[in-house]
Amino acid sequence: MTRSQASGKVWMSAAKGAVLPLATLMVVMFMMVPVPALLLDIGFITNIMISLAVLMVALNAAKPLDFSSFPTVLLFATLLRLALNVASTRVVLVDGHTGADAAGHVIESFGNLLIGGDYVVGIFVFAILMIINLVVITKGAGRVSEVSARFTLDAMPGKQMAIDADLNAGLMTPEEAKRRRAEIATEADFYGSMDGASKFVKGDAIAGILILVINIVGGIVLGLVSHGLTLSEAASTYIILAIGDALVAQVPALLLSIAAASIVTRVTSEHDLSGQIASQFGAGKAWLPVAAILGFLGILPGMPHMIILPAAALCAFIAWKLNKAAKAKKNAPAPQPEPVNPAHIEWEDVSDGAVLGLEIGYGLIGMVDERKGAPLMTRITGIRRQLSRELGFVVPMVRVKDNLALEPNAYRITIAGVVVGEDEIWPEDLLALDSGALEGEVPGRACKDPTFGLDAVWIAQDKRSEAVVCGYTVVDPATVVATHLNQLIAMNAAEMFGLDEARKLLDALKDNAPQLVDGLTPALLSLAQISAVCRSLLMEGIALKDFRRICEAMIDAARPDYSHEQLVEAVRQRIGSLIIQGLVPVKMPLPVITLDGDLEALLAQAMRVAGDAKHPIEPALAGRIVEAVTQAARPIMGQARNFAIVTSPMARRALARLFKPHLPETPVLSFLEIPDGKPVEVVAVVGGEQRAMPRHDPLPGTMPAPRERVA
């Protein structure tokens, strides 16, 4: 772009911005300064042109918000019309004695058109137009605006809650939710403005009546007193001018009233008003009764047969054409898909962009069929909503598709393209889980629960009561798949978190804590580093619900010389209370399994020797540690209690990797992650000699003796 082109665009933009201020100043000038008749003619034609344009835009709007500037446009159009009325009244009263064209040819033409040679008829016709505008159209539009504004404001909280629910369920993106919130706010502002703008039209109609009376009475008085006209001459001249002036102003007012009424009475549709009416009057069965009734009226004695019967025939013809078109559309062959070019390959054929996927065999299609209630889809939506709240970010949508390569009753769960779980269910049966305290057995198909690996049996639905009496926990097939999906999503949450999710969390936090976000990124950490820290936390079961606290911890822990692992460990130490509160209530002690001091020293030496090795512990020693900790954990796991493995900060990361395959739901903490004052209960110490020590210790830095010894 050259400099001249850029300068031209700047001047054009400035000119556009100056149009409205200049027009407003001109309106004020019309009210204050005498205006020549030619300029009045131009102003009146401009007023009619603007009113017609406003009416056309209102009729072609698909929904009211498509013409959201209408209240403001109505205000300025009303001001222009009133300014022209003031200017024309001055001309009528000052120069009206010179003839009917004293105020311009537009006023004279409109006056002669309406009066038609009879003053009384002209006055009555104008009065009827004013009644139509003021009492019918304006009053009705004002009432509709008032009710619409009230209902729209009352419905705003519900609409906002619906948007939040859809956002939490992952049915829309944050950008889409922000756009819909802005649309709701604009809608409320629009109807509130229309409620007030309707008063402009009403006041304008009343002002038109008063101006008409002033022009007639004042003109006749001035003609008799100041200009020496007879009563007949004064009436002839000033009534034409007064009615022409009022009519040339009220015709645009009537157009704007119709536009306002059409806007506020619109129902949102994909068509404009003409298309909406045509589509709803396009049923032939609606026109047949009209033709029959008109035909009956047309054969009655005394009726105008030559008018009614052709109208009946026209309605019958319309009904016949509409019915014929409807039948042709119904019998039209379905459009044939374009033949597939075997040499043409789409991107969709190469990869599937869905992060979460559920593939089902053809025997399970009924579980996702909307005609049967789609029980599985309902459960999946509930799971996503619940997990999104627990994890702190929106879980992606699950793409469900059938896979003919699977067994009929098989399903497969994929995360980021990797198969993480698969099993087989029977959609017409129920799964009875062994609760561990059975008082009988129910015949069925023995299996293992896909989620927890419990002994279970598939039974017929009529055996539900019998299974419950025997002590089984009975669940339906949709719940089985949904529970399995819930467990796998929770275990693999880090695989669903990336740069986009980190950006959305930061954007949401910036609305409430802008300085915190600005101080974190990009000054201290990049978006990639923040995303990596969040993924590491999710890998170890730490949710991002309190993202603000996590960001504050990142700011405190960030150091230029820190590696990613060191940064994650420093962040964990600062959010220890968040980690602990997910394990036990505030007032309860935290059950822990610790390592003996000699074993800790051995592990510390291995860390120093191995450096950054992923698995620095010698395999034989690692196997003995895992076996000992697993044996120590069995009693507390049997009590269904949460516990943690506590070790030194240096060995925490290596032990977390070591125990992940064997105790995936057990957190591995360092001493520094346990808040000061949090009581702990040591249930076992792995390695070393047994010592008698107190059971509870409120200080995390010193570990008390165990209740159980495991070598």
Phi, psi and omega per residue, in radians:
M1 nan 2.238 3.133
T2 -1.344 2.933 -3.135
R3 -1.147 -0.644 3.134
S4 -1.146 -0.695 3.096
Q5 -1.130 -0.741 3.113
A6 -1.113 -0.723 3.119
S7 -1.125 -0.683 3.109
G8 -1.093 -0.700 3.112
K9 -1.153 -0.660 3.118
V10 -1.127 -0.768 3.129
W11 -1.135 -0.666 3.134
M12 -1.133 -0.736 3.104
S13 -1.108 -0.711 3.116
A14 -1.149 -0.658 3.133
A15 -1.141 -0.707 3.104
K16 -1.098 -0.705 -3.138
G17 -1.208 -0.386 -3.102
A18 -1.564 -0.152 -3.066
V19 -1.093 -0.882 -3.068
L20 -1.144 -0.791 3.073
P21 -1.042 -0.710 3.132
L22 -1.155 -0.687 3.112
A23 -1.121 -0.674 3.117
T24 -1.136 -0.727 3.088
L25 -1.107 -0.619 3.112
M26 -1.177 -0.671 3.090
V27 -1.059 -0.777 3.108
V28 -1.109 -0.633 3.136
M29 -1.127 -0.684 3.104
F30 -1.051 -0.568 -3.120
M31 -1.361 -0.501 -2.985
M32 -1.806 -0.551 -2.978
V33 -1.955 2.422 3.053
P34 -1.025 2.384 -3.045
V35 -2.033 2.324 3.098
P36 -1.166 2.770 -3.068
A37 -1.070 -0.666 3.141
L38 -1.071 -0.743 3.123
L39 -1.168 -0.576 3.051
L40 -1.105 -0.759 3.112
D41 -1.022 -0.780 3.123
I42 -1.093 -0.739 3.137
G43 -1.102 -0.736 -3.122
F44 -1.170 -0.733 3.106
I45 -1.121 -0.701 3.086
T46 -1.073 -0.701 3.119
N47 -1.092 -0.769 3.103
I48 -1.118 -0.724 3.134
M49 -1.072 -0.785 -3.140
I50 -1.114 -0.729 -3.121
S51 -1.135 -0.707 3.089
L52 -1.130 -0.719 3.119
A53 -1.106 -0.734 3.112
V54 -1.087 -0.752 3.133
L55 -1.091 -0.747 -3.136
M56 -1.144 -0.725 3.110
V57 -1.109 -0.695 3.132
A58 -1.137 -0.692 -3.116
L59 -1.251 -0.476 -3.098
N60 -1.646 -0.017 3.129
A61 -1.303 2.341 3.116
A62 -1.336 -0.531 3.101
K63 -2.565 2.770 -3.066
P64 -0.949 -0.655 -3.080
L65 -1.227 -0.208 3.047
D66 -1.161 -0.321 3.087
F67 -2.192 0.949 -3.049
S68 -1.165 -0.324 3.125
S69 -1.484 0.079 -3.051
F70 -1.015 -0.773 3.139
P71 -0.999 -0.732 3.133
T72 -1.214 -0.724 3.100
V73 -1.061 -0.706 3.127
L74 -1.094 -0.686 3.117
L75 -1.065 -0.876 -3.083
F76 -1.214 -0.605 3.092
A77 -1.143 -0.671 3.099
T78 -1.158 -0.735 3.102
L79 -1.084 -0.707 3.113
L80 -1.093 -0.750 -3.113
R81 -1.153 -0.750 3.124
L82 -1.147 -0.663 3.095
A83 -1.097 -0.711 3.096
L84 -1.145 -0.653 3.086
N85 -1.080 -0.754 3.134
V86 -1.111 -0.790 -3.124
A87 -1.131 -0.747 -3.126
S88 -1.204 -0.604 3.096
T89 -1.088 -0.709 3.106
R90 -1.078 -0.766 -3.127
V91 -1.168 -0.722 -3.128
V92 -1.068 -0.817 -3.078
L93 -1.278 -0.527 -3.104
V94 -1.475 -0.804 -3.016
D95 -2.011 0.187 -3.071
G96 -1.107 -0.465 -3.089
H97 -1.208 -0.261 -3.096
T98 -1.374 -0.255 3.109
G99 2.520 3.052 -3.069
A100 -1.232 -0.296 3.138
D101 -1.688 0.272 -3.089
A102 -1.119 -0.589 -3.112
A103 -1.741 0.294 3.108
G104 1.861 2.816 -3.079
H105 -1.301 -0.456 -3.119
V106 -1.152 -0.825 3.137
I107 -1.124 -0.732 3.141
E108 -1.086 -0.780 -3.103
S109 -1.140 -0.792 3.127
F110 -1.124 -0.660 3.121
G111 -1.118 -0.820 3.117
N112 -1.134 -0.620 -3.137
L113 -1.122 -0.733 -3.074
L114 -1.425 -0.706 -3.059
I115 -1.270 -0.778 3.116
G116 1.100 0.504 3.105
G117 1.617 -0.095 -3.111
D118 -2.233 1.955 -3.089
Y119 -1.096 -0.750 -3.080
V120 -1.107 -0.800 3.105
V121 -1.044 -0.733 3.132
G122 -1.067 -0.722 3.133
I123 -1.133 -0.737 -3.125
F124 -1.187 -0.692 3.110
V125 -1.102 -0.745 3.096
F126 -1.104 -0.692 3.109
A127 -1.067 -0.687 3.123
I128 -1.125 -0.749 3.095
L129 -1.052 -0.711 3.125
M130 -1.142 -0.694 3.126
I131 -1.126 -0.752 3.118
I132 -1.037 -0.788 -3.093
N133 -1.208 -0.830 -2.994
L134 -1.380 -0.852 -2.988
V135 -1.474 -0.653 -3.023
V136 -1.623 -1.180 -2.965
I137 -1.249 -0.926 -3.064
T138 -1.126 -0.758 -3.126
K139 -1.128 -0.752 3.132
G140 -1.130 -0.788 3.135
A141 -1.102 -0.663 3.107
G142 -1.107 -0.701 3.137
R143 -1.179 -0.742 3.102
V144 -1.095 -0.724 3.118
S145 -1.079 -0.738 -3.129
E146 -1.093 -0.818 -3.130
V147 -1.177 -0.730 3.134
S148 -1.084 -0.740 3.122
A149 -1.080 -0.737 -3.126
R150 -1.134 -0.825 -3.115
F151 -1.170 -0.652 3.140
T152 -1.131 -0.747 3.120
L153 -1.164 -0.674 3.121
D154 -1.163 -0.558 -3.087
A155 -1.486 -0.142 -3.073
M156 -1.041 -0.829 -3.140
P157 -1.037 -0.716 3.125
G158 -1.120 -0.700 3.115
K159 -1.160 -0.690 3.111
Q160 -1.125 -0.711 3.111
M161 -1.138 -0.665 3.110
A162 -1.114 -0.698 3.100
I163 -1.122 -0.761 3.122
D164 -1.085 -0.697 3.137
A165 -1.134 -0.764 3.113
D166 -1.140 -0.635 3.117
L167 -1.167 -0.754 3.124
N168 -1.157 -0.556 3.138
A169 -1.401 -0.095 -3.133
G170 1.378 0.232 -3.135
L171 -1.367 -0.172 3.097
M172 -2.626 2.771 3.125
T173 -1.484 2.801 3.085
P174 -1.009 -0.628 3.108
E175 -1.122 -0.710 3.122
E176 -1.145 -0.714 3.117
A177 -1.117 -0.714 3.114
K178 -1.102 -0.683 3.130
R179 -1.150 -0.709 -3.136
R180 -1.214 -0.634 3.067
R181 -1.105 -0.754 3.112
A182 -1.113 -0.634 3.127
E183 -1.156 -0.694 3.119
I184 -1.144 -0.745 3.114
A185 -1.110 -0.710 3.110
T186 -1.123 -0.677 3.132
E187 -1.101 -0.755 3.112
A188 -1.112 -0.756 3.112
D189 -1.098 -0.681 -3.097
F190 -1.110 -0.882 -3.098
Y191 -1.202 -0.572 3.042
G192 -1.125 -0.711 3.104
S193 -1.188 -0.662 3.131
M194 -1.149 -0.565 3.092
D195 -1.074 -0.677 3.102
G196 -1.410 -0.601 -3.095
A197 -1.163 -0.505 3.115
S198 -1.099 -0.449 3.086
K199 -1.212 -0.483 3.071
F200 -1.074 -0.793 -3.107
V201 -1.123 -0.751 3.138
K202 -1.099 -0.804 3.121
G203 -1.121 -0.609 3.115
D204 -1.129 -0.685 3.116
A205 -1.131 -0.743 3.110
I206 -1.127 -0.715 3.116
A207 -1.096 -0.628 3.115
G208 -1.086 -0.711 3.104
I209 -1.118 -0.804 -3.128
L210 -1.114 -0.715 3.131
I211 -1.127 -0.655 3.096
L212 -1.062 -0.819 -3.135
V213 -1.088 -0.752 -3.134
I214 -1.096 -0.752 -3.124
N215 -1.117 -0.727 -3.113
I216 -1.221 -0.932 -3.092
V217 -1.138 -0.860 -3.123
G218 -1.106 -0.688 -3.137
G219 -1.129 -0.784 -3.136
I220 -1.114 -0.759 3.131
V221 -1.075 -0.819 3.136
L222 -1.131 -0.668 3.118
G223 -1.109 -0.674 -3.140
L224 -1.313 -0.756 -2.989
V225 -1.500 -0.855 -2.972
S226 -1.588 -0.547 -2.998
H227 -1.992 0.043 3.042
G228 1.156 0.467 3.111
L229 -1.441 2.669 3.009
T230 -1.300 2.896 3.141
L231 -1.063 -0.695 -3.135
S232 -1.166 -0.748 3.141
E233 -1.176 -0.741 3.126
A234 -1.104 -0.773 3.128
A235 -1.103 -0.772 -3.118
S236 -1.054 -0.737 -3.074
T237 -1.338 -0.894 -2.977
Y238 -1.348 -0.528 3.106
I239 -1.206 -0.691 3.065
I240 -1.043 -0.818 3.140
L241 -1.120 -0.746 -3.086
A242 -1.157 -0.821 -3.114
I243 -1.215 -0.692 3.080
G244 -1.068 -0.729 3.110
D245 -1.104 -0.783 -3.132
A246 -1.164 -0.706 -3.103
L247 -1.188 -0.753 -3.119
V248 -1.142 -0.362 3.071
A249 -1.580 -0.588 -3.039
Q250 -1.474 -0.380 3.037
V251 -1.081 -0.858 3.026
P252 -1.072 -0.614 3.113
A253 -1.110 -0.683 3.101
L254 -1.133 -0.696 3.102
L255 -1.101 -0.757 3.129
L256 -1.170 -0.602 3.092
S257 -1.122 -0.726 3.094
I258 -1.120 -0.732 3.111
A259 -1.073 -0.772 3.131
A260 -1.089 -0.743 -3.131
A261 -1.151 -0.691 -3.140
S262 -1.187 -0.572 3.134
I263 -1.224 -0.873 -3.024
V264 -1.301 -0.339 3.121
T265 -1.663 0.066 -3.129
R266 -1.288 2.564 2.977
V267 -1.913 2.339 -3.073
T268 -0.987 2.255 -3.119
S269 -2.619 2.831 3.091
E270 -1.358 -0.217 3.133
H271 -1.809 2.814 2.953
D272 -1.327 -3.116 -3.030
L273 -1.083 -0.728 3.140
S274 -1.117 -0.794 3.135
G275 -1.155 -0.644 3.124
Q276 -1.132 -0.783 3.127
I277 -1.158 -0.736 -3.127
A278 -1.098 -0.713 -3.130
S279 -1.179 -0.547 -3.097
Q280 -1.522 -0.345 3.046
F281 -1.707 0.182 -3.067
G282 -1.589 0.413 3.107
A283 -1.786 2.154 -3.118
G284 -1.119 -0.537 -3.107
K285 -1.192 -0.288 3.080
A286 -1.401 -0.465 -3.093
W287 -1.538 -0.412 -3.136
L288 -1.077 -0.826 3.090
P289 -1.072 -0.616 3.111
V290 -1.091 -0.771 3.115
A291 -1.110 -0.704 -3.120
A292 -1.150 -0.755 -3.121
I293 -1.173 -0.740 3.102
L294 -1.120 -0.665 3.098
G295 -1.114 -0.679 3.102
F296 -1.141 -0.739 3.097
L297 -1.118 -0.602 -3.079
G298 -1.203 -0.411 -3.125
I299 -1.657 -0.070 3.098
L300 -1.246 2.519 3.134
P301 -1.135 2.474 3.090
G302 1.530 -0.150 3.135
M303 -1.451 2.667 3.073
P304 -1.286 1.536 -3.009
H305 -1.066 -0.661 -3.043
M306 -1.252 -0.169 3.095
I307 -1.811 -0.778 -3.045
I308 -1.284 -0.751 -3.077
L309 -1.125 -0.730 3.039
P310 -1.079 -0.609 3.085
A311 -1.136 -0.691 3.091
A312 -1.117 -0.717 3.118
A313 -1.112 -0.692 3.106
L314 -1.091 -0.751 3.109
C315 -1.114 -0.700 3.109
A316 -1.130 -0.681 3.103
F317 -1.126 -0.743 3.107
I318 -1.067 -0.765 3.126
A319 -1.080 -0.732 3.139
W320 -1.116 -0.758 3.140
K321 -1.138 -0.712 3.140
L322 -1.168 -0.743 3.104
N323 -1.119 -0.680 3.127
K324 -1.131 -0.744 3.118
A325 -1.138 -0.667 3.133
A326 -1.151 -0.716 3.119
K327 -1.153 -0.718 3.131
A328 -1.104 -0.681 3.123
K329 -1.182 -0.653 -3.127
K330 -1.212 -0.671 -3.095
N331 -1.551 -0.030 -3.125
A332 -1.149 2.392 3.119
P333 -1.126 2.547 3.125
A334 -1.100 2.470 -3.141
P335 -1.086 2.263 -3.121
Q336 -1.358 2.338 3.098
P337 -1.122 2.610 3.117
E338 -1.121 2.426 -3.140
P339 -1.043 2.397 -3.106
V340 -1.356 2.214 3.083
N341 -1.456 1.983 -3.093
P342 -1.078 -0.365 3.139
A343 -1.517 -0.128 -3.098
H344 -1.639 2.220 -3.110
I345 -2.124 2.209 3.103
E346 -1.651 2.810 3.067
W347 -1.092 -0.567 3.141
E348 -1.116 -0.437 3.120
D349 -1.317 -0.312 -3.064
V350 -1.557 -0.767 -3.056
S351 -2.551 2.730 3.081
D352 -1.851 2.104 -3.063
G353 -1.374 -0.084 -3.094
A354 -1.295 2.316 3.104
V355 -1.311 -0.765 3.127
L356 -1.864 2.328 -3.140
G357 -2.386 2.518 3.054
L358 -2.275 1.966 3.111
E359 -1.764 2.378 -3.097
I360 -2.248 2.632 3.027
G361 -1.308 2.921 -3.050
Y362 -1.183 -0.316 3.112
G363 -1.299 -0.235 -3.112
L364 -1.844 0.109 -3.094
I365 -1.080 -0.555 3.133
G366 -1.069 -0.409 -3.128
M367 -1.299 -0.278 3.116
V368 -2.049 0.193 -3.139
D369 -1.418 2.121 -3.110
E370 -1.114 -0.500 3.130
R371 -1.173 -0.358 3.112
K372 -1.845 0.265 3.112
G373 1.597 -0.169 3.129
A374 0.773 1.088 -3.074
P375 -1.069 -0.611 -3.107
L376 -1.206 -0.683 -3.141
M377 -1.126 -0.666 3.103
T378 -1.098 -0.737 3.135
R379 -1.152 -0.693 -3.120
I380 -1.110 -0.721 3.113
T381 -1.075 -0.758 3.106
G382 -1.102 -0.670 3.123
I383 -1.131 -0.775 -3.128
R384 -1.095 -0.715 -3.137
R385 -1.120 -0.779 -3.114
Q386 -1.174 -0.769 -3.135
L387 -1.175 -0.585 3.100
S388 -1.087 -0.687 3.093
R389 -1.178 -0.706 -3.075
E390 -1.271 -0.718 -3.074
L391 -1.436 -0.447 3.111
G392 1.667 0.054 3.043
F393 -2.525 2.818 -3.057
V394 -1.303 2.083 3.095
V395 -1.236 2.306 -3.107
P396 -1.049 2.809 3.108
M397 -1.206 2.594 -3.136
V398 -1.671 2.097 3.101
R399 -1.542 2.028 -3.126
V400 -1.784 2.217 3.112
K401 -2.570 2.668 3.124
D402 -1.469 2.602 -3.116
N403 -2.336 1.887 -3.096
L404 -1.195 -0.260 3.122
A405 -1.318 -0.292 3.126
L406 -1.453 2.823 2.993
E407 -1.113 2.703 -3.044
P408 -0.927 -0.680 -3.067
N409 -1.832 0.281 -3.092
A410 -1.645 2.723 3.027
Y411 -2.444 2.762 -3.093
R412 -2.460 2.355 -3.133
I413 -1.948 2.239 3.134
T414 -2.129 2.512 3.051
I415 -2.266 2.098 -3.100
A416 0.966 0.664 3.083
G417 1.457 -0.045 -3.112
V418 -1.841 2.308 3.106
V419 -1.279 2.070 -3.113
V420 -1.925 -0.192 3.131
G421 -2.943 2.566 3.064
E422 -2.750 2.655 3.132
D423 -2.897 -2.932 -3.073
E424 -2.377 2.362 3.109
I425 -2.324 2.866 3.106
W426 -2.058 1.914 -2.971
P427 -1.142 -0.392 -3.110
E428 -1.620 -0.061 -3.095
D429 -1.931 -3.081 3.077
L430 -2.190 2.619 3.122
L431 -1.742 2.110 3.112
A432 -1.790 2.029 -3.093
L433 -1.613 2.411 3.098
D434 -1.283 1.984 -3.109
S435 -1.426 -0.121 -3.132
G436 1.628 -0.108 3.131
A437 -2.384 1.017 -3.089
L438 -1.374 2.511 3.083
E439 -1.982 0.362 3.140
G440 2.925 3.104 -3.137
E441 -2.209 2.619 3.093
V442 -2.056 2.260 3.141
P443 -1.174 2.525 3.138
G444 3.023 -2.888 -3.087
R445 -1.674 1.913 -3.076
A446 -1.224 2.529 -3.133
C447 -2.840 -3.068 3.031
K448 -1.996 2.429 3.074
D449 -1.104 2.209 -3.074
P450 -1.142 -0.405 -3.071
T451 -1.517 -0.912 -3.023
F452 -1.905 -0.086 3.136
G453 1.267 0.349 3.130
L454 -1.349 2.695 3.028
D455 -1.139 2.375 -3.098
A456 -2.625 2.994 -3.138
V457 -2.581 2.354 3.061
W458 -1.474 2.194 -3.069
I459 -2.185 2.803 3.067
A460 -1.229 2.732 -3.074
Q461 -1.136 -0.501 3.139
D462 -1.315 -0.062 3.111
K463 -1.698 0.097 -3.076
R464 -0.991 -0.897 -3.080
S465 -1.066 -0.738 3.139
E466 -1.098 -0.706 3.141
A467 -1.169 -0.704 3.125
V468 -1.107 -0.719 3.114
V469 -1.094 -0.626 -3.133
C470 -1.343 -0.126 3.085
G471 1.799 0.111 3.107
Y472 -1.330 2.667 2.943
T473 -1.718 2.032 -2.994
V474 -1.807 2.252 3.109
V475 -2.314 2.704 -3.141
D476 -1.516 2.860 -3.075
P477 -1.042 -0.660 3.139
A478 -1.075 -0.677 3.123
T479 -1.171 -0.620 3.121
V480 -1.065 -0.877 -3.134
V481 -1.137 -0.736 -3.098
A482 -1.131 -0.704 3.130
T483 -1.159 -0.708 3.096
H484 -1.088 -0.764 3.119
L485 -1.104 -0.723 3.133
N486 -1.041 -0.786 -3.130
Q487 -1.125 -0.742 -3.085
L488 -1.231 -0.640 3.099
I489 -1.134 -0.769 3.137
A490 -1.099 -0.652 -3.124
M491 -1.300 -0.465 -3.058
N492 -2.042 0.568 -3.095
A493 -1.056 -0.588 -3.104
A494 -1.113 -0.494 -3.131
E495 -1.232 -0.307 -3.113
M496 -1.750 0.025 -3.092
F497 -1.902 2.248 -3.134
G498 -2.522 -2.793 -3.098
L499 -1.102 -0.682 -3.119
D500 -1.124 -0.755 3.131
E501 -1.147 -0.697 3.087
A502 -1.086 -0.715 3.114
R503 -1.089 -0.725 -3.137
K504 -1.165 -0.680 3.090
L505 -1.117 -0.723 3.125
L506 -1.168 -0.690 3.120
D507 -1.118 -0.706 3.126
A508 -1.175 -0.666 3.128
L509 -1.222 -0.524 -3.088
K510 -1.145 -0.463 3.106
D511 -1.110 -0.586 -3.102
N512 -1.779 -0.509 -3.095
A513 -2.383 1.220 -3.078
P514 -1.124 -0.639 -3.130
Q515 -1.174 -0.610 3.118
L516 -1.108 -0.823 -3.133
V517 -1.153 -0.735 3.128
D518 -1.119 -0.589 3.116
G519 -1.315 -0.365 -3.112
L520 -1.519 -0.888 -3.068
T521 -2.336 2.433 0.033
P522 -1.603 0.195 -3.046
A523 -1.103 -0.860 -3.082
L524 -1.722 -0.860 -3.065
L525 -2.271 2.512 3.065
S526 -1.404 2.936 3.114
L527 -1.077 -0.644 3.117
A528 -1.127 -0.703 3.119
Q529 -1.170 -0.724 3.107
I530 -1.096 -0.756 3.117
S531 -1.085 -0.707 -3.141
A532 -1.147 -0.700 3.098
V533 -1.102 -0.767 3.138
C534 -1.107 -0.696 3.108
R535 -1.109 -0.710 3.127
S536 -1.123 -0.690 3.105
L537 -1.139 -0.745 3.126
L538 -1.124 -0.623 3.126
M539 -1.034 -0.535 -3.127
E540 -1.789 0.383 2.998
G541 1.354 0.353 3.124
I542 -1.721 2.030 -3.107
A543 -1.297 2.808 -3.131
L544 -1.814 0.442 -3.091
K545 -1.038 -0.810 3.123
D546 -1.640 1.207 -3.053
F547 -1.166 -0.513 3.115
R548 -1.098 -0.787 3.137
R549 -1.100 -0.647 3.141
I550 -1.183 -0.700 3.109
C551 -1.142 -0.699 3.076
E552 -1.073 -0.683 3.103
A553 -1.142 -0.654 3.099
M554 -1.100 -0.720 3.130
I555 -1.105 -0.749 -3.139
D556 -1.179 -0.587 -3.007
A557 -1.603 -0.291 -3.024
A558 -1.138 2.246 3.056
R559 -2.388 2.476 -3.113
P560 -1.050 -0.558 -3.063
D561 -1.626 0.091 -3.111
Y562 -1.421 2.408 2.939
S563 -1.389 3.034 3.140
H564 -1.072 -0.765 -3.126
E565 -1.096 -0.740 3.122
Q566 -1.138 -0.653 3.110
L567 -1.131 -0.738 -3.137
V568 -1.119 -0.741 3.137
E569 -1.117 -0.694 3.128
A570 -1.161 -0.668 3.104
V571 -1.154 -0.743 3.129
R572 -1.020 -0.720 -3.124
Q573 -1.126 -0.494 -3.119
R574 -1.518 -0.257 3.108
I575 -2.025 0.501 -3.116
G576 -0.992 -0.669 -3.130
S577 -1.119 -0.593 3.083
L578 -1.147 -0.668 -3.141
I579 -1.183 -0.767 -3.063
I580 -1.185 -0.685 -3.048
Q581 -1.162 -0.324 3.054
G582 -1.430 -0.114 -3.105
L583 -1.781 -0.840 -3.080
V584 -2.440 2.734 3.056
P585 -1.091 2.894 -3.023
V586 -1.061 -0.754 -3.017
K587 -1.517 -0.073 -3.120
M588 -1.685 2.537 3.080
P589 -1.233 2.684 -3.133
L590 -1.587 2.042 3.064
P591 -1.207 2.290 -3.103
V592 -2.364 2.691 2.950
I593 -2.041 2.218 -3.075
T594 -2.078 2.992 3.099
L595 -1.869 2.553 3.113
D596 -1.124 2.691 -3.088
G597 -1.013 -0.739 -3.140
D598 -1.105 -0.693 3.123
L599 -1.192 -0.645 3.076
E600 -1.077 -0.740 3.128
A601 -1.117 -0.682 3.115
L602 -1.118 -0.725 3.119
L603 -1.163 -0.689 3.124
A604 -1.079 -0.691 3.105
Q605 -1.131 -0.703 3.115
A606 -1.109 -0.631 3.119
M607 -1.123 -0.755 -3.097
R608 -1.178 -0.625 -3.114
V609 -1.295 -0.761 -3.045
A610 -1.333 -0.403 -3.138
G611 1.219 -2.130 -3.072
D612 -1.655 0.330 -3.135
A613 -1.085 2.520 -3.086
K614 -1.220 -0.649 3.124
H615 -2.212 1.495 -3.022
P616 -1.411 -0.194 -3.052
I617 -1.504 2.381 3.135
E618 -1.036 2.334 -2.992
P619 -0.950 -0.748 -3.110
A620 -1.135 -0.755 3.107
L621 -1.130 -0.714 3.126
A622 -1.062 -0.708 3.131
G623 -1.113 -0.715 3.137
R624 -1.173 -0.666 3.124
I625 -1.116 -0.790 -3.139
V626 -1.081 -0.773 -3.127
E627 -1.110 -0.715 -3.113
A628 -1.199 -0.769 -3.134
V629 -1.163 -0.699 3.124
T630 -1.094 -0.714 3.114
Q631 -1.142 -0.669 3.132
A632 -1.226 -0.492 -3.072
A633 -1.449 -0.299 -3.054
R634 -1.006 -0.800 -3.123
P635 -1.066 -0.782 -3.096
I636 -1.264 -0.548 3.066
M637 -1.192 -0.589 3.074
G638 -1.144 -0.453 3.086
Q639 -1.510 0.034 3.133
A640 1.017 0.682 3.111
R641 -1.839 2.539 3.051
N642 -1.381 2.535 3.087
F643 -2.634 3.020 -3.124
A644 -2.391 2.673 3.008
I645 -1.723 2.171 -3.045
V646 -2.003 2.311 -3.131
T647 -2.543 -2.996 -3.136
S648 -1.347 2.716 3.121
P649 -1.021 -0.567 -3.102
M650 -1.180 -0.637 -3.055
A651 -1.685 -0.090 -3.010
R652 -1.050 -0.820 -3.054
R653 -1.141 -0.724 -3.141
A654 -1.163 -0.721 3.126
L655 -1.200 -0.580 3.101
A656 -1.086 -0.735 3.084
R657 -1.154 -0.617 -3.101
L658 -1.186 -0.728 -3.060
F659 -1.523 -0.187 -3.064
K660 -0.973 -0.805 -3.130
P661 -1.239 -0.444 -3.016
H662 -1.690 -0.679 3.132
L663 -2.259 1.239 -2.983
P664 -1.126 -0.442 -3.089
E665 -1.737 0.098 -3.133
T666 -1.737 2.100 -3.131
P667 -1.344 2.569 3.048
V668 -1.923 2.045 -3.055
L669 -1.999 2.739 2.978
S670 -1.713 2.849 3.131
F671 -0.984 -0.624 -3.052
L672 -1.310 -0.180 -3.136
E673 -1.542 -0.214 3.133
I674 -1.524 2.123 -3.061
P675 -1.086 2.619 3.061
D676 -1.077 2.361 3.118
G677 1.566 -0.123 3.130
K678 -1.404 2.049 3.131
P679 -1.211 2.509 3.116
V680 -2.184 2.692 3.100
E681 -2.179 1.897 -3.113
V682 -1.417 1.988 -3.117
V683 -1.623 -0.309 3.122
A684 -2.897 2.600 3.004
V685 -2.148 2.135 -3.073
V686 -1.578 2.152 3.086
G687 1.603 2.860 3.044
G688 1.403 -3.009 -3.133
E689 -1.743 2.643 -3.119
Q690 -1.286 2.383 3.089
R691 -2.304 2.545 3.104
A692 -1.515 2.084 -3.134
M693 -2.494 2.870 3.128
P694 -1.039 2.770 -3.081
R695 -1.381 -0.688 -3.083
H696 -1.970 2.601 3.102
D697 -2.507 2.040 -3.130
P698 -1.326 -0.140 -3.102
L699 -1.828 2.180 -3.100
P700 -1.252 -0.273 -3.080
G701 -1.325 -0.362 3.137
T702 -2.154 2.231 -3.083
M703 -1.698 2.217 3.117
P704 -1.310 3.051 -3.092
A705 -1.281 2.737 -3.068
P706 -1.448 2.817 2.965
R707 -1.511 -0.345 -3.105
E708 -2.378 2.467 3.140
R709 -1.883 2.317 3.079
V710 -2.336 2.160 -3.131
A711 -1.553 nan nan
